[in-house]
Amino acid sequence: MPVMDGYELIDKIKESGEEPEIMILTGAPDEIKQKLTYYNIKSVVTKPFKNEDFLKTVKGILSP
């Protein structure tokens, strides 16, 4: 992103009172995935992805 990185985006979202649970990344080496667990991100989706897979991930997060 041209203005901020993903970690700054997570911080901004949390400052607004929301809790992001899914991140969409162009690539996700293991060290990035590990760092995202610190931010309580429940799922990482890497591009390219199939719409069906993304919807399955979202439904999994939203279901109790």
Number of C-alpha atoms within 10 A of each C-alpha: 6 4 7 8 9 14 12 11 14 18 14 12 13 13 10 8 8 11 14 16 17 17 15 15 13 9 13 15 7 9 8 12 16 12 12 21 13 8 15 12 17 14 18 19 16 13 11 10 11 9 9 9 11 16 11 12 16 14 11 11 13 9 6 5
